């Protein structure tokens, strides 16, 4: 309850930090703020105790501002970068938690980004589009997942399977595995 009156100011500062491309450490701190916030809200939802009432809507309050910032942060990928905690990797993890938290609210923004950037000249935008699509599918439920897979996934695979950039093809493989895992879980449960 102590944090509630200060959330708007803290969230605005963290959003500014996320968008800071000149200093990775500042961007990482902003992304970490929202990652932790999403984790707290997800835990509170799972526990369904009084804490859920206190923190439940913080993720939705920054929804329209956070999603585009995370996607832009993911676009900062560097070819062949496999080590360390980088802004794009942290943004990816944050987006996973964020989509799990806000679920369907994120789908429209992600779908628009994917449609706009899947054939972009910059491989970072194509890679981010494929990653975001996979994250969107991992957060989809039942019939929404089936509709998205039916309408979009085949086009995504056809459009990126022969991408000249290895990072884009790797992201496609991860998205494909997420879809298979999600479909398996739907069939089993």
Phi, psi and omega in degrees: 000329179299326185283334188308311182294338184260359186298314184302315180293317179295319180295319179296318177296319179293322177296321176297318179298316180301322184277000180281107181268345182285335182224110183298324181298321178293314179299317179299321178296318178296317179296318179298322177305311183286329176297312179296318178302314179297318179298318179297314180295320178296317177298318180295321178296319181292323180282336179050044177252191182296336180296331180299326179292326183284326187242356192302325189258005181297318179298320179289332181295328182254010187310305186291336180270323187286316185305308180295328179294318179295319179296318178294321178296323178293333180290352182276013181301148178243135182305131176076007182282107181246358187239156172077174178268106182252164178302312180299321180293317179296320178296322178299312180298316179298318179297322176302310180294319182298314179294322176298324182285309186265349175049244188298336179299332182275340188298317183296315179296319179290316180300319178296318179296316181299312181300320183285331191243357184297332179246023181296154178292321181283124182298331181298323178290319177296316180298314178298321179298316180294315178299314181296322178298315178298319178294319178300316179295324181293335179267351182286152180245140171036249186293328177297320178295314182299319179295316180296315179298314182298317186274330192238329191293320180300319178294323178297313180297312181299324183281342186235351185297331179252023180301138181291344183264124182299323181298323179292317179294322177297317179296324177297317178299318178295317179297319179299316178295321177299318179297313180299316179297315181297315178297320178299314180296324178295317181292322182285320184256000000 
